[in-house]
Amino acid sequence: MTSSNHSTDRTGPGTIRRVVTACFIGNCVEWFDYAAYGYLATTIARNFFPTSSPTASLLATFGVFALSFLVRPLGGIFWGQFGDRFGRRAALSLSVLIMSAATFAIALLPTHDQVGLLAPVLLLLVRVVQGFSAAGEYAGASAFLFEYAPRNRRGLYTSVVPASTATGLLLGSLLVALLTSLLPPEAMDSWGWRVPFLLAAPLGIIGRYIRVKLEDTPEFRELADQESVASAPLRETFAANKRAIVIAFCATCLNAVGFYMLLSYMPTYLSTQLHLAETTSFVVTTIALLGYIGSVPVMGRLSDSVGRPVMLAACGVLFALLAVPLFLLLGASGLVGITLIQLALGVLLTMNDGTLPSYLAELFPTHVRYSGFAFSFNTANALFGGTAPFVATALIQLSGTEIAPAWYLAAAGIAAAAAMLAARRSPAAEALPQDTNEKGCAR
């Protein structure tokens, strides 16, 4: 296929519409599966880690959540190389299948009362498989959309990835809130918590079916036509893109901490620290998720106009300045105030999350884009994302103050802003997507 034909494929509205739909639905399915664990943390703690201390049980549950993230860099390496060698579509179609199978397996696990210590061991093993498969999703879907999107709309189109991720969280939140409100606590503890995980199998089949019906991206097909596909993508990534990896890692820190703390951990925080009813906590988080989903494409489009580094740096500075005051207000507010503050935090986070996918995709050339993106993004999430609920709970316990997580958020904001400043001031800055032309295209 010629370059002009690839260009036609890229800009065809029907093709792009199918690509957006496939990425949105497939990514939503994966993160619905992943969200269920976070939103059912307190119930899982009672079933798999029963102790006399609710905090210790919760820490154990979040510890398993964090440990499953340790395989994310390994998963990033695997899926990155797979996607750069065999195509983005092949990687995405396989990852959603593995993720759904692992999530479905959680629904079938025996509890601690049934098999003792074997129960948390099995839970950890299944969560590790989940983490491994999820490592290919965000980077792969971002690269897929980036390589199909019009050059001056890449921020807008890649914002579909965080929007669909949050939609998966929203659907998980709504289902858990519904189950919590309809079922008595005894039923929720005995079988109700399994329902979201049981849905993983049919949803995963749907996600895979949609993805296999697409062609791979024009840019990857062009590489294949020219026999320029990387034979050792990871080696080539580290050989020529070390600086881009460091910048990508630092830029992802705020996304990692903010996303998992504000959109996954917060129902637990609101119920355990601010003593809201569990159902009320889910409703508040649902409202914040709706604000996040609506704001993400706005921020992605804005990044096409003003530039990615400006958006990322501004978001980092705002979190550094506002995280602690907003958490102080959170503890002193009524239900309406808590809802508005969490909504504000979610919308603020979209400045980073709506911009980050296109920024990271621009950092790496096409032949190693999946590998560079997946490794840096997943390494940051392994260290700071999956550990965020555990660290937040531990910081509260150690410091004795309920606003301790806010300091963690502020530190992540400083790291993201510093990364953008370092990238702009670097002698090698011209190799990074600092400025834009053509309404947002990296030079």
N, C-alpha and C positions, 0 to 999 in steps of 0.2 A: 504494500500500500504506500502511496506517495505521501510526502509531507502535506500537500494540499488536501488530500483526502482525509488525513488525520485532522487537519484544521477544521474541515467540514464536520467530522464526527464530533469534535469538541464543541462547536457552536450550535449544533442542531438542537432546537428546544425540546423535541421529543426525547432525544437521547439523554440530555441533561436532566430532564424531569424524571426519567426512569432511574438514573444514577442517584439523584437526591433521594428518591423514594426508597431505593434499595439500601443506601447507607443509613438513612434515618431509621427504617424499620429494623434492619439487622442490628444496628448499634443499640437501639432501644430495647430489643429483646435481650441482648447480652447484659445490659446494665439493670434491667428489671430483675434478672436472675441475681446479679451481684448485690443489688440494693436490699433484697429480701433479708439477707443475713444481718445487715446493719440495723434495719428497722425492727427486727425480731431479737435484738441482742439480749434484752432482759429475759425474754422467754427461753431463749437458747441457753442462757446462763443457768437458769433453774433446771433445765433438762440434762445438760451435759457437764456442768461444773457445780453441783450442789455443795455449798459450804454454809457455815453459820454466819458468814459475813457476805452480805449482798455486794459490797464493793469488791471483795476478792473474787467472787464469781464473775462479776462484770469485767474485771481486769483480765481474768482468764479467757473470757469470750473474745475480748478485743485483742488479747495476745495471739489467739489463733488467727484472727483477722489480719494482724500485723505479720505473723509468720508466713501466711500465704502470699504476702507481697515480696518476700525474699526471693521467690523464684521469678519475679517479674523481669529483672535484668536478663536472666537466662532465657525467659520466654521472648523478650525483646530481641535478643540475638538470634534465636531460632526463627521467629516469624519475620524479622527483618531480612535475614538472608533468604528465607523461603520466598518472601514477596519480591525481593530484588532479582532473584534468579528465575522464578517460575511465574511471577505475575501477582499483582495486587488481588485480583479476583480470586485466584486459587487459595491464597492465604486467608482471605476473609471468609470464604465459603467453608473452609475447614475449621477455623477458629470458633465460629458460632456453633458448629455441631458439637465440638468437644466441650465448650462451655455449658451448653444446655444439658448434655448428658451428665456432667459432673453435678450440676445444680439439681437435676432430677434425683440423683443418687442421695442427696441430703434428705429428701423427703422419705427415703426408705431406711435411714439409719436408726439403729436401736439407741435408746437413751441410757444414761448412767444407771438408772434403776434397773434396767434390763440386763446389761452386760458389764457394768462397772467401768473400769478405766479404759476398756477397749472402745467405749463410745467416743470420748474426746480424741482418741488416736485416729479413729476412722473419720471423724469430722475434720481433723487437721489434714489428713491425706486428700480428702475430697476438695477442701479449700485450696490446697496446693495446686491441684489440677485446674481449678477455677482460675487461680492467679496466673498460671502458665498460659492458659488460652486467652485470657483477657489482655495479656501483654501485646497481642497482635492487633487488637481491635481499634483502639484510638488512633494509633499511628497509621494503620492500614486504611481506615476509612478517610482520614484526613488527606493522605497522599492520593487516594482514589479521587476524591472530590477536587482537590487542588489541580490535578492533572487533566481534569475534564473542564474545569471552570474557565470562563472568559478571564483574560488576564487582569482586567480592571474590576473584577468581582470576586477575586479569590478569597478575600476576607469574609465576604458575605456567604459564599457557598460552603467554605470549610466550617463556618459557625454552625452548620447543621450538625456537626459531630457533638459538640458540647450540648446543643439544644436537645438532641435525641438522647444523649446520656441522661440529662436531667429529666426528660420525659419518662425514661425507664424508671428513674428514682421516684417520680411522681406517681406512676402507676403502681409501683411497689408500696408507696406510702398510702395511697388510697385503698388498696386491697387490705393492707395490714390494719388501717384505721377501721375499715368496714368489719373485718373479722373481730377486732377488739371490741367494737361497739355491739355486735350482734351475739357474740358468744360469751358465756360466763367464763371467768378465769380458769375454772377447772377444765373446761372443754378446750380452751385456747392452749393450755399447757399440755393436754394429753394428745390432741390431734390437730387442732386448728392451725398451729404454726407450720404444719407440713403442706398446707394447701398452696401457698405461693410457689413452693419448690416443685410441686407436682405439675404446675402449669408450664414448666420449663421445656418439657419434651415437645408438645405440639408447637409452642412458639419457636423453638429452635428449628424445627422442620420447615416452618414457614419462612424464617429468615434465610435459611440455606437455599430454599427453592428460588426466592427472589434474586439472590446474588448470582446463582449459576446461570441465570437467564441473560446476564449482561456480558458484553465484550469487555476485555481489559482496556486500560486507559490508552488514549492516543499516544502519549509519550512513551509508555512501556512498549506498545506495539511497534513504535518507530525504532526504539532500541533493538528490539528483536529482529526487525527487518534488516537493520544495518549490522547485525551480529555484534552489537556493542553491549549486550547484557553482561553485568559484572560476574566474573567467575568466582570471585571470593569477596563478596560485598563488605563483610566486616573488616577484613584486612585492608581493603581499599579505603574504607571509611576512616580508620585510625591512621592510615598513612598520610592522608591529605586533608583531613577535616578535624584534627584534634581540637583546634580552637573553637570551631563551631559546636563540637560536642560539649565543651565546658560552658559556653554561652547558653546552649539549649538546656543544659542541666540546671543552671542557676535561674534561668527564666521560668522554668517549670516549678520551682520551689513553692511559689505562692499558689499556683494552681493545685499542687499536691496537698498542701496543708489546708487551704481554704475550701476546696471542694469537699473533702472528706469530713472536715470539721463542721462546716456550715450546712451542708446538705445531707449528710449521713449521720453524724454524731449528735446533732442538735436536738432531735427528739429525746434522746437519752439525757442530754444535759438539762433540758427544760423540765423533764419529769423528776430527775434525781437531785438537781441543785435548786431549781426554782419551784419544785413541788407542784407542777401542773399535772393534771390527770393525763394518763397516757394518750387517751383519745384527743384531748385538747392539744397536746404536744404535736401529734400528727397533723392536726388541722392547721396549726401555725406553720409547720414546716411545709405543708402543701401550698399554702399561700405564698411562702417565700419561693418555692420551686416554680410556681406560675409566673412570678415576677422575673425570675432568672430566665425561664424559657422565652418569655416575651422580649427580654432585653438583649439576649445573646446575639441574635441576628442584627439588631441595631448597632451594637458595638462592632460586630464583624464588618458591617458596611462602613462604619465610621473609620475603621482602620484602613480601609481602601482609600480614604480621602486624606487623612492626616498622617498616616504612617504607623507601622506596627510598634516601633520602639517608643514613640511618644505615648501611645496608649498603655503599653506595659509599664513604662516608668511612672506615669501618672497614677496608675492603679497601685503600684507598690508604695509610692509616697503617701497616698490617701489611707491605705491600710496601716502604715506605720504611725500615722497621726491619729486615726480615728478608732482603731480596734479597741483600745483600752477604754476610752470614754463611752463608746457604744455599749460595751459589756457592762460598765458601771450603771448605765441607764437601764440596761436589760434587767438587772437585779432589783432596780428601784421602781419599775413600771408595772402597771396592771396589764391585763390581757391584750388590750388594744395597743398599748405601747410596745409590749414584747413583739407583737405581730408586725408592727411598723418597723421596728429596729431590725428584726430578722429579715424582713423584706428589703430594707436598705442595704444590709450586708450582702444579701444575695445579688442584688442589682449591681452593687459596687464590684463584686467578684467577676461579673460578666465583662468588665473592662479588660480583665486579663484573659478570661476563658474564651471570649468571643474573638480575640486577637491571636492567641497563642498557636492554634493549629496552622494558620497560614504563615505565621512567623517561623515556626520550626520547619515547615516544609520548604520555605525559601532558603533556609540555611544550608541545605544539602543539595547537591546535583542529582539529577534524575536517577542515575544508575546506582546510587547508594542512598537515596532519599528514605526509603523504608527502614533500612538498617540504622542510619544515623538518628532519625526521628525516634524509632522504637527503643533503641538502647538508651539514649539520653533521657527521654520522657519516662521510661519505666524504671530507670535507676533512681531518678528523683522521687518517683512515686513509691518505690520500695523503701527508701530511707525516710521520707517525710509524709507520704500520703497514707499508706496502710497503717503506719504507726500513729497517725494523728489522734484517733479516738483513745488509744492506749495512753499516749503521752498526755493528752488533755485530762484524762481521768487521774493519771498518776500525779500530774502537776497540782491538781486540786487537792489530792490527798497529802502530798508532801508539803505544800505551801500553806494549806489551811484556808485558802482564799478561792472563792468561786470564779474570780475573773482571771485566774492563771492562764487559761487557754488563749485569752486575748493577747497576752505578751508573746505567745508562740506565733499567733497570726501577725503581729506587728513585726517580729523578727523575719518572718517569711517575706513580708512586704519590703523590708529593707534589702533583703538579698536580691529580690527581683529588680528593684530600682537600681541597685549597685551593678547588677549584670548589664543592664542597658547602658549605664554610664560608662562602664569598662569597655563595652563593645564599641561605643561611639568614639571613645578617646584612643582606642588601640591603633597602633601603626598599621595593623592589618584590617582596619575597619572597612576599607573599600570592598573587602571580600564578604562582608556581611550585609544583610538587608536593612541598612540604616535609614536610607531615604527612599522616596518613591517618585516615580514618574508615571506617565500614562494612567493617572488617577489611582495610584496605589501599587503599581507593579514595582518590584524590587529591581534596582539597576543591575 
